[in-house]
């Protein structure tokens, strides 16, 4: 009888512990904090980071936003678990080098936009129609292609693939790097003066709506084909945030829907991203995250 009582008490204790663990497991993501990494000069990341922030906070989560300097830092943070989510990654082409390096420690949660593309672009009045035309306008361009951040994927692809493919790697040409905003400023100045300029751009990007620019043809295919924009999580993200992961994986935006979101964020301006995203979300309730 003593043995039976001990066995019974042990069973009760085991049941109590199991119930407590089950309760913790069932609510482990409720009220949890998500750390989202992004690069503030890249509007796709800003838009999707704040969209994720607004939606998950409405469902009891807290968030921390980390504005990082370049994609290599983001991917390193994901691989080490310092960042939970990168809300607008280009892993198929533009950031492939980082996925090759860190991919085993990262979860691909799905693509929200399927028509992203890297380009070299010119004002609509330009005499150039193809990247192959650039060498013939060397003096007008001062032997420069106006780029963005040095660590950006499009910068590396421009230097390592586009320049060699079109004979722009003879030492006289430069892909000038600084920042996305500096590139846009130079584009605007050139358009105001009706001067030739070539800039590194990408779709989707709000500058296509604000400025009359067009893409140069890329007959050599050096810039690669189109790719998807993805949500990337640290290893274990789906286990820790199953409902968030499910929502992110189901989120699919058409070009017009994304364009509206990015335009709102751009027009509202820095510091008012949440207001812009809230306005967009109110008009698109079909994309709301609703916890079960």
C-alpha positions in Angstrom: 0.0 0.0 0.0 2.9 2.3 0.8 4.4 1.6 -2.6 1.0 2.3 -4.3 0.6 5.6 -2.5 4.1 6.7 -3.5 3.4 5.7 -7.1 0.1 7.5 -7.0 1.7 10.7 -5.5 4.5 10.5 -8.1 1.9 10.2 -10.9 0.1 13.3 -9.5 3.3 15.3 -9.4 4.2 14.2 -12.9 0.8 15.2 -14.1 1.0 18.6 -12.5 4.4 19.3 -14.0 3.2 18.1 -17.4 0.2 20.3 -17.2 2.3 23.3 -16.2 4.7 22.7 -19.1 1.8 22.2 -21.5 0.3 25.5 -20.3 3.6 27.3 -20.8 4.0 25.7 -24.3 0.5 26.7 -25.3 1.1 30.3 -24.4 4.9 30.5 -25.0 4.6 32.9 -27.9 1.9 35.1 -26.3 3.5 38.3 -25.1 6.8 37.3 -26.5 9.2 39.9 -28.0 10.2 39.8 -31.6 13.4 41.4 -32.6 13.2 42.7 -36.2 16.3 43.7 -38.2 16.2 46.1 -41.1 18.2 48.7 -43.0 16.5 52.1 -42.8 17.6 53.3 -46.2 15.9 50.4 -48.0 12.2 51.1 -48.1 11.0 47.6 -48.8 12.5 46.5 -45.5 11.2 49.6 -43.7 7.6 48.9 -45.0 7.5 45.2 -44.2 9.2 45.6 -40.8 6.6 48.2 -39.7 3.8 46.2 -41.2 4.9 43.2 -39.2 5.4 45.3 -36.1 1.9 46.8 -36.2 0.2 43.5 -36.9 1.9 41.4 -34.2 1.6 44.1 -31.5 -2.1 44.1 -32.1 -2.0 40.5 -31.1 -0.2 40.7 -27.8 3.5 40.6 -28.9 6.1 43.2 -28.2 8.8 44.2 -30.7 12.2 45.6 -30.9 13.5 47.2 -34.1 17.2 47.1 -34.9 18.4 49.4 -37.7 21.5 47.8 -39.0 24.1 49.1 -41.4 24.2 46.5 -44.2 22.9 43.1 -45.1 26.0 41.1 -43.9 25.2 42.4 -40.4 21.6 41.3 -40.7 22.4 37.8 -41.9 25.0 37.4 -39.2 22.5 38.5 -36.6 19.9 36.0 -37.9 22.4 33.2 -38.0 23.5 33.8 -34.4 19.9 34.3 -33.1 20.4 37.9 -32.2 17.7 38.9 -34.6 14.4 37.0 -34.9 13.2 38.2 -38.3 14.4 40.0 -41.4 11.1 41.1 -43.0 12.2 41.8 -46.6 15.2 39.8 -47.8 16.4 39.1 -51.3 17.9 35.6 -50.8 17.5 34.2 -54.3 19.9 36.5 -56.3 20.8 39.7 -54.6 21.7 38.2 -51.2 22.6 34.7 -52.4 26.2 35.1 -51.1 24.8 35.5 -47.6 22.4 32.6 -47.9 25.3 30.4 -49.1 27.2 31.4 -46.0 24.5 31.5 -43.4 21.5 29.7 -44.9 21.8 26.6 -42.7 21.1 28.7 -39.6 18.2 30.6 -41.2 14.5 29.7 -41.8 12.9 30.9 -45.0 9.4 31.7 -44.0 8.1 32.4 -47.5 8.0 35.1 -50.2 5.5 38.0 -50.0 6.3 39.5 -53.4 7.4 37.6 -56.5 8.5 40.2 -59.0 11.5 41.9 -57.5 14.4 42.7 -59.9 17.7 44.5 -60.0 18.2 47.2 -62.7 20.4 49.9 -64.0 18.1 52.9 -64.9 18.2 56.2 -66.7 15.9 59.2 -67.0 13.2 58.8 -69.7 14.9 61.4 -71.9 18.2 59.5 -72.0 19.7 58.6 -75.3 20.7 55.2 -73.9 18.4 52.1 -74.2 20.8 49.4 -73.1 23.7 48.9 -70.7 25.7 48.2 -73.8 25.2 51.9 -74.8 27.0 53.2 -71.7 30.6 53.2 -73.1 29.5 55.5 -75.8 28.4 58.1 -73.2 31.5 57.9 -71.0 32.3 61.7 -71.0 28.7 62.7 -70.2 28.6 60.2 -67.4 32.1 61.1 -66.1 32.8 57.3 -66.2 30.5 56.8 -63.2 27.5 54.6 -62.4 25.7 56.0 -59.4 25.2 53.3 -56.8 24.1 52.8 -53.2 25.7 51.3 -50.1 28.9 49.4 -50.7 27.6 46.3 -48.9 24.4 46.1 -50.9 23.9 43.1 -53.1 23.2 45.2 -56.2 26.5 46.9 -55.6 28.4 43.7 -55.6 26.6 42.3 -58.6 27.2 45.6 -60.5 30.9 45.4 -59.8 31.5 41.7 -60.2 29.1 40.8 -63.0 27.7 43.9 -64.9 30.9 45.8 -65.3 32.8 42.8 -66.8 29.9 41.8 -69.0 29.8 45.2 -70.7 33.5 46.2 -70.8 33.2 48.6 -67.9 36.0 46.9 -65.9 38.9 48.5 -67.7 39.8 50.7 -64.7 38.3 53.9 -66.1 34.8 53.2 -64.8 33.5 53.4 -61.3 30.3 52.2 -59.5 30.1 55.1 -57.1 28.9 54.0 -53.7 27.5 56.1 -50.8 23.9 55.6 -49.7 20.4 55.1 -51.2 19.4 58.6 -50.4 22.5 60.1 -52.0 21.8 58.1 -55.1 18.3 59.4 -55.3 19.5 63.0 -54.7 22.0 62.7 -57.6 19.2 61.3 -59.8 16.9 64.2 -59.0 19.7 66.8 -59.7 20.5 65.2 -63.0 16.8 65.1 -64.0 16.4 68.8 -63.0 19.4 69.6 -65.2 18.4 67.2 -68.0 21.7 65.5 -67.8 22.7 61.9 -68.5 22.9 59.6 -65.5 22.9 55.9 -64.8 21.8 54.7 -61.4 21.5 51.3 -59.8 17.8 50.7 -59.0 15.5 47.8 -58.3 11.8 46.8 -58.4 9.9 47.5 -56.3 11.1 51.0 -55.3 9.2 54.2 -54.8 11.5 56.3 -57.0 9.8 54.8 -60.1 6.6 56.5 -59.0 8.2 59.8 -58.2 10.6 60.2 -61.1 10.3 59.6 -64.8 12.9 56.9 -65.2 13.2 53.6 -67.1 15.3 50.5 -67.0 18.1 49.9 -69.4 18.0 46.6 -71.3 20.4 44.0 -70.0 21.1 41.8 -73.1 23.8 39.9 -71.3 21.5 39.1 -68.3 24.3 40.2 -65.9 21.8 41.6 -63.4 20.0 38.3 -63.1 16.4 37.4 -63.5 13.5 38.4 -61.2 13.4 37.1 -57.7 11.1 37.0 -54.6 11.2 39.1 -51.5 11.2 36.8 -48.5 10.6 36.8 -44.7 13.7 35.2 -43.1 13.7 34.0 -39.5 16.4 32.7 -37.2 16.6 29.0 -36.7 13.7 27.9 -34.5 11.5 30.8 -35.4 8.6 28.7 -36.5 8.7 26.6 -33.3 8.8 29.7 -31.1 6.3 31.8 -33.1 4.1 29.3 -35.0 1.2 31.7 -35.6 3.4 34.5 -36.7 5.3 32.2 -39.0 2.0 30.9 -40.5 0.7 34.5 -41.1 4.0 35.6 -42.7 4.0 32.5 -45.0 0.5 33.3 -46.2 1.2 37.0 -46.9 1.2 37.7 -50.7 1.2 41.2 -52.1 0.5 42.2 -55.7 2.6 45.0 -57.2 -0.2 47.6 -56.8 -0.8 46.7 -53.2 2.9 46.9 -52.3 3.3 50.1 -54.3 0.5 51.7 -52.3 2.2 50.7 -49.1 5.6 52.0 -50.1 4.2 55.2 -51.4 2.4 55.9 -48.1 5.5 55.2 -46.1 7.6 57.5 -48.3 5.0 60.3 -48.2 4.4 60.1 -44.5 8.2 60.5 -43.9 10.7 59.3 -41.4 9.3 58.7 -37.9 5.7 58.2 -39.1 6.1 54.7 -40.6 3.6 53.2 -38.2 1.0 55.8 -39.2 1.5 55.0 -42.8 1.3 51.3 -42.3 -1.9 51.7 -40.1 -3.6 53.6 -42.9 -2.6 50.9 -45.4 -3.8 48.1 -43.1 -7.1 49.8 -42.5 -7.7 49.7 -46.3 -6.5 46.1 -46.6 -8.0 44.1 -43.7 -7.5 40.9 -45.7 -3.8 41.0 -44.7 -4.5 41.4 -41.0 -2.8 38.9 -38.6 -5.3 37.3 -36.4 -4.2 34.9 -33.7 -6.3 31.8 -33.2 
